[in-house]
Amino acid sequence: MDVLSIAIVAIIGGVVICLAGIFTDAHTRKEKIRLKAIEKETELEKLRLETYTMETEKLRLELEQSKVLLLEEKQNSTK
């Protein structure tokens, strides 16, 4: 092998290593962004569940209050 062949192999090897590093870095950044998106979706889903639970409890209390008022009205009308 002559010096030119060794130099070409070294240059190609260096380019391949650089490209591998660039692709790896891009993939890592993409995965970090995807992970952040999943974390935000999880947080949003928790808030939705919390809101749903609060609304359900509010409706349950309103229903209970209506039930009490109807029972009182029924008792007053039978007197």
Phi and psi in radians as a Rosetta constraint file:
Dihedral C 1 N 2 CA 2 C 2 CIRCULARHARMONIC -1.632 0.35
Dihedral N 2 CA 2 C 2 N 3 CIRCULARHARMONIC 3.056 0.35
Dihedral C 2 N 3 CA 3 C 3 CIRCULARHARMONIC -1.104 0.35
Dihedral N 3 CA 3 C 3 N 4 CIRCULARHARMONIC -0.637 0.35
Dihedral C 3 N 4 CA 4 C 4 CIRCULARHARMONIC -1.124 0.35
Dihedral N 4 CA 4 C 4 N 5 CIRCULARHARMONIC -0.722 0.35
Dihedral C 4 N 5 CA 5 C 5 CIRCULARHARMONIC -1.119 0.35
Dihedral N 5 CA 5 C 5 N 6 CIRCULARHARMONIC -0.739 0.35
Dihedral C 5 N 6 CA 6 C 6 CIRCULARHARMONIC -1.114 0.35
Dihedral N 6 CA 6 C 6 N 7 CIRCULARHARMONIC -0.716 0.35
Dihedral C 6 N 7 CA 7 C 7 CIRCULARHARMONIC -1.137 0.35
Dihedral N 7 CA 7 C 7 N 8 CIRCULARHARMONIC -0.735 0.35
Dihedral C 7 N 8 CA 8 C 8 CIRCULARHARMONIC -1.121 0.35
Dihedral N 8 CA 8 C 8 N 9 CIRCULARHARMONIC -0.763 0.35
Dihedral C 8 N 9 CA 9 C 9 CIRCULARHARMONIC -1.082 0.35
Dihedral N 9 CA 9 C 9 N 10 CIRCULARHARMONIC -0.725 0.35
Dihedral C 9 N 10 CA 10 C 10 CIRCULARHARMONIC -1.138 0.35
Dihedral N 10 CA 10 C 10 N 11 CIRCULARHARMONIC -0.734 0.35
Dihedral C 10 N 11 CA 11 C 11 CIRCULARHARMONIC -1.149 0.35
Dihedral N 11 CA 11 C 11 N 12 CIRCULARHARMONIC -0.805 0.35
Dihedral C 11 N 12 CA 12 C 12 CIRCULARHARMONIC -1.076 0.35
Dihedral N 12 CA 12 C 12 N 13 CIRCULARHARMONIC -0.744 0.35
Dihedral C 12 N 13 CA 13 C 13 CIRCULARHARMONIC -1.057 0.35
Dihedral N 13 CA 13 C 13 N 14 CIRCULARHARMONIC -0.748 0.35
Dihedral C 13 N 14 CA 14 C 14 CIRCULARHARMONIC -1.122 0.35
Dihedral N 14 CA 14 C 14 N 15 CIRCULARHARMONIC -0.720 0.35
Dihedral C 14 N 15 CA 15 C 15 CIRCULARHARMONIC -1.114 0.35
Dihedral N 15 CA 15 C 15 N 16 CIRCULARHARMONIC -0.764 0.35
Dihedral C 15 N 16 CA 16 C 16 CIRCULARHARMONIC -1.077 0.35
Dihedral N 16 CA 16 C 16 N 17 CIRCULARHARMONIC -0.756 0.35
Dihedral C 16 N 17 CA 17 C 17 CIRCULARHARMONIC -1.109 0.35
Dihedral N 17 CA 17 C 17 N 18 CIRCULARHARMONIC -0.750 0.35
Dihedral C 17 N 18 CA 18 C 18 CIRCULARHARMONIC -1.084 0.35
Dihedral N 18 CA 18 C 18 N 19 CIRCULARHARMONIC -0.809 0.35
Dihedral C 18 N 19 CA 19 C 19 CIRCULARHARMONIC -1.092 0.35
Dihedral N 19 CA 19 C 19 N 20 CIRCULARHARMONIC -0.709 0.35
Dihedral C 19 N 20 CA 20 C 20 CIRCULARHARMONIC -1.068 0.35
Dihedral N 20 CA 20 C 20 N 21 CIRCULARHARMONIC -0.720 0.35
Dihedral C 20 N 21 CA 21 C 21 CIRCULARHARMONIC -1.125 0.35
Dihedral N 21 CA 21 C 21 N 22 CIRCULARHARMONIC -0.723 0.35
Dihedral C 21 N 22 CA 22 C 22 CIRCULARHARMONIC -1.122 0.35
Dihedral N 22 CA 22 C 22 N 23 CIRCULARHARMONIC -0.805 0.35
Dihedral C 22 N 23 CA 23 C 23 CIRCULARHARMONIC -1.141 0.35
Dihedral N 23 CA 23 C 23 N 24 CIRCULARHARMONIC -0.680 0.35
Dihedral C 23 N 24 CA 24 C 24 CIRCULARHARMONIC -1.124 0.35
Dihedral N 24 CA 24 C 24 N 25 CIRCULARHARMONIC -0.765 0.35
Dihedral C 24 N 25 CA 25 C 25 CIRCULARHARMONIC -1.090 0.35
Dihedral N 25 CA 25 C 25 N 26 CIRCULARHARMONIC -0.763 0.35
Dihedral C 25 N 26 CA 26 C 26 CIRCULARHARMONIC -1.093 0.35
Dihedral N 26 CA 26 C 26 N 27 CIRCULARHARMONIC -0.735 0.35
Dihedral C 26 N 27 CA 27 C 27 CIRCULARHARMONIC -1.120 0.35
Dihedral N 27 CA 27 C 27 N 28 CIRCULARHARMONIC -0.739 0.35
Dihedral C 27 N 28 CA 28 C 28 CIRCULARHARMONIC -1.091 0.35
Dihedral N 28 CA 28 C 28 N 29 CIRCULARHARMONIC -0.778 0.35
Dihedral C 28 N 29 CA 29 C 29 CIRCULARHARMONIC -1.087 0.35
Dihedral N 29 CA 29 C 29 N 30 CIRCULARHARMONIC -0.742 0.35
Dihedral C 29 N 30 CA 30 C 30 CIRCULARHARMONIC -1.071 0.35
Dihedral N 30 CA 30 C 30 N 31 CIRCULARHARMONIC -0.746 0.35
Dihedral C 30 N 31 CA 31 C 31 CIRCULARHARMONIC -1.162 0.35
Dihedral N 31 CA 31 C 31 N 32 CIRCULARHARMONIC -0.650 0.35
Dihedral C 31 N 32 CA 32 C 32 CIRCULARHARMONIC -1.132 0.35
Dihedral N 32 CA 32 C 32 N 33 CIRCULARHARMONIC -0.718 0.35
Dihedral C 32 N 33 CA 33 C 33 CIRCULARHARMONIC -1.115 0.35
Dihedral N 33 CA 33 C 33 N 34 CIRCULARHARMONIC -0.743 0.35
Dihedral C 33 N 34 CA 34 C 34 CIRCULARHARMONIC -1.105 0.35
Dihedral N 34 CA 34 C 34 N 35 CIRCULARHARMONIC -0.702 0.35
Dihedral C 34 N 35 CA 35 C 35 CIRCULARHARMONIC -1.120 0.35
Dihedral N 35 CA 35 C 35 N 36 CIRCULARHARMONIC -0.745 0.35
Dihedral C 35 N 36 CA 36 C 36 CIRCULARHARMONIC -1.090 0.35
Dihedral N 36 CA 36 C 36 N 37 CIRCULARHARMONIC -0.689 0.35
Dihedral C 36 N 37 CA 37 C 37 CIRCULARHARMONIC -1.107 0.35
Dihedral N 37 CA 37 C 37 N 38 CIRCULARHARMONIC -0.725 0.35
Dihedral C 37 N 38 CA 38 C 38 CIRCULARHARMONIC -1.130 0.35
Dihedral N 38 CA 38 C 38 N 39 CIRCULARHARMONIC -0.716 0.35
Dihedral C 38 N 39 CA 39 C 39 CIRCULARHARMONIC -1.088 0.35
Dihedral N 39 CA 39 C 39 N 40 CIRCULARHARMONIC -0.731 0.35
Dihedral C 39 N 40 CA 40 C 40 CIRCULARHARMONIC -1.137 0.35
Dihedral N 40 CA 40 C 40 N 41 CIRCULARHARMONIC -0.717 0.35
Dihedral C 40 N 41 CA 41 C 41 CIRCULARHARMONIC -1.095 0.35
Dihedral N 41 CA 41 C 41 N 42 CIRCULARHARMONIC -0.698 0.35
Dihedral C 41 N 42 CA 42 C 42 CIRCULARHARMONIC -1.113 0.35
Dihedral N 42 CA 42 C 42 N 43 CIRCULARHARMONIC -0.766 0.35
Dihedral C 42 N 43 CA 43 C 43 CIRCULARHARMONIC -1.082 0.35
Dihedral N 43 CA 43 C 43 N 44 CIRCULARHARMONIC -0.751 0.35
Dihedral C 43 N 44 CA 44 C 44 CIRCULARHARMONIC -1.105 0.35
Dihedral N 44 CA 44 C 44 N 45 CIRCULARHARMONIC -0.730 0.35
Dihedral C 44 N 45 CA 45 C 45 CIRCULARHARMONIC -1.127 0.35
Dihedral N 45 CA 45 C 45 N 46 CIRCULARHARMONIC -0.655 0.35
Dihedral C 45 N 46 CA 46 C 46 CIRCULARHARMONIC -1.099 0.35
Dihedral N 46 CA 46 C 46 N 47 CIRCULARHARMONIC -0.753 0.35
Dihedral C 46 N 47 CA 47 C 47 CIRCULARHARMONIC -1.116 0.35
Dihedral N 47 CA 47 C 47 N 48 CIRCULARHARMONIC -0.699 0.35
Dihedral C 47 N 48 CA 48 C 48 CIRCULARHARMONIC -1.079 0.35
Dihedral N 48 CA 48 C 48 N 49 CIRCULARHARMONIC -0.771 0.35
Dihedral C 48 N 49 CA 49 C 49 CIRCULARHARMONIC -1.116 0.35
Dihedral N 49 CA 49 C 49 N 50 CIRCULARHARMONIC -0.732 0.35
Dihedral C 49 N 50 CA 50 C 50 CIRCULARHARMONIC -1.089 0.35
Dihedral N 50 CA 50 C 50 N 51 CIRCULARHARMONIC -0.767 0.35
Dihedral C 50 N 51 CA 51 C 51 CIRCULARHARMONIC -1.114 0.35
Dihedral N 51 CA 51 C 51 N 52 CIRCULARHARMONIC -0.769 0.35
Dihedral C 51 N 52 CA 52 C 52 CIRCULARHARMONIC -1.046 0.35
Dihedral N 52 CA 52 C 52 N 53 CIRCULARHARMONIC -0.762 0.35
Dihedral C 52 N 53 CA 53 C 53 CIRCULARHARMONIC -1.103 0.35
Dihedral N 53 CA 53 C 53 N 54 CIRCULARHARMONIC -0.756 0.35
Dihedral C 53 N 54 CA 54 C 54 CIRCULARHARMONIC -1.141 0.35
Dihedral N 54 CA 54 C 54 N 55 CIRCULARHARMONIC -0.742 0.35
Dihedral C 54 N 55 CA 55 C 55 CIRCULARHARMONIC -1.139 0.35
Dihedral N 55 CA 55 C 55 N 56 CIRCULARHARMONIC -0.694 0.35
Dihedral C 55 N 56 CA 56 C 56 CIRCULARHARMONIC -1.096 0.35
Dihedral N 56 CA 56 C 56 N 57 CIRCULARHARMONIC -0.757 0.35
Dihedral C 56 N 57 CA 57 C 57 CIRCULARHARMONIC -1.126 0.35
Dihedral N 57 CA 57 C 57 N 58 CIRCULARHARMONIC -0.731 0.35
Dihedral C 57 N 58 CA 58 C 58 CIRCULARHARMONIC -1.061 0.35
Dihedral N 58 CA 58 C 58 N 59 CIRCULARHARMONIC -0.798 0.35
Dihedral C 58 N 59 CA 59 C 59 CIRCULARHARMONIC -1.123 0.35
Dihedral N 59 CA 59 C 59 N 60 CIRCULARHARMONIC -0.660 0.35
Dihedral C 59 N 60 CA 60 C 60 CIRCULARHARMONIC -1.089 0.35
Dihedral N 60 CA 60 C 60 N 61 CIRCULARHARMONIC -0.756 0.35
Dihedral C 60 N 61 CA 61 C 61 CIRCULARHARMONIC -1.153 0.35
Dihedral N 61 CA 61 C 61 N 62 CIRCULARHARMONIC -0.703 0.35
Dihedral C 61 N 62 CA 62 C 62 CIRCULARHARMONIC -1.106 0.35
Dihedral N 62 CA 62 C 62 N 63 CIRCULARHARMONIC -0.717 0.35
Dihedral C 62 N 63 CA 63 C 63 CIRCULARHARMONIC -1.124 0.35
Dihedral N 63 CA 63 C 63 N 64 CIRCULARHARMONIC -0.737 0.35
Dihedral C 63 N 64 CA 64 C 64 CIRCULARHARMONIC -1.109 0.35
Dihedral N 64 CA 64 C 64 N 65 CIRCULARHARMONIC -0.722 0.35
Dihedral C 64 N 65 CA 65 C 65 CIRCULARHARMONIC -1.134 0.35
Dihedral N 65 CA 65 C 65 N 66 CIRCULARHARMONIC -0.729 0.35
Dihedral C 65 N 66 CA 66 C 66 CIRCULARHARMONIC -1.101 0.35
Dihedral N 66 CA 66 C 66 N 67 CIRCULARHARMONIC -0.687 0.35
Dihedral C 66 N 67 CA 67 C 67 CIRCULARHARMONIC -1.088 0.35
Dihedral N 67 CA 67 C 67 N 68 CIRCULARHARMONIC -0.785 0.35
Dihedral C 67 N 68 CA 68 C 68 CIRCULARHARMONIC -1.099 0.35
Dihedral N 68 CA 68 C 68 N 69 CIRCULARHARMONIC -0.778 0.35
Dihedral C 68 N 69 CA 69 C 69 CIRCULARHARMONIC -1.098 0.35
Dihedral N 69 CA 69 C 69 N 70 CIRCULARHARMONIC -0.704 0.35
Dihedral C 69 N 70 CA 70 C 70 CIRCULARHARMONIC -1.135 0.35
Dihedral N 70 CA 70 C 70 N 71 CIRCULARHARMONIC -0.715 0.35
Dihedral C 70 N 71 CA 71 C 71 CIRCULARHARMONIC -1.126 0.35
Dihedral N 71 CA 71 C 71 N 72 CIRCULARHARMONIC -0.712 0.35
Dihedral C 71 N 72 CA 72 C 72 CIRCULARHARMONIC -1.136 0.35
Dihedral N 72 CA 72 C 72 N 73 CIRCULARHARMONIC -0.735 0.35
Dihedral C 72 N 73 CA 73 C 73 CIRCULARHARMONIC -1.114 0.35
Dihedral N 73 CA 73 C 73 N 74 CIRCULARHARMONIC -0.690 0.35
Dihedral C 73 N 74 CA 74 C 74 CIRCULARHARMONIC -1.155 0.35
Dihedral N 74 CA 74 C 74 N 75 CIRCULARHARMONIC -0.737 0.35
Dihedral C 74 N 75 CA 75 C 75 CIRCULARHARMONIC -1.136 0.35
Dihedral N 75 CA 75 C 75 N 76 CIRCULARHARMONIC -0.708 0.35
Dihedral C 75 N 76 CA 76 C 76 CIRCULARHARMONIC -1.183 0.35
Dihedral N 76 CA 76 C 76 N 77 CIRCULARHARMONIC -0.576 0.35
Dihedral C 76 N 77 CA 77 C 77 CIRCULARHARMONIC -1.358 0.35
Dihedral N 77 CA 77 C 77 N 78 CIRCULARHARMONIC -0.374 0.35
Dihedral C 77 N 78 CA 78 C 78 CIRCULARHARMONIC -1.524 0.35
Dihedral N 78 CA 78 C 78 N 79 CIRCULARHARMONIC -0.138 0.35
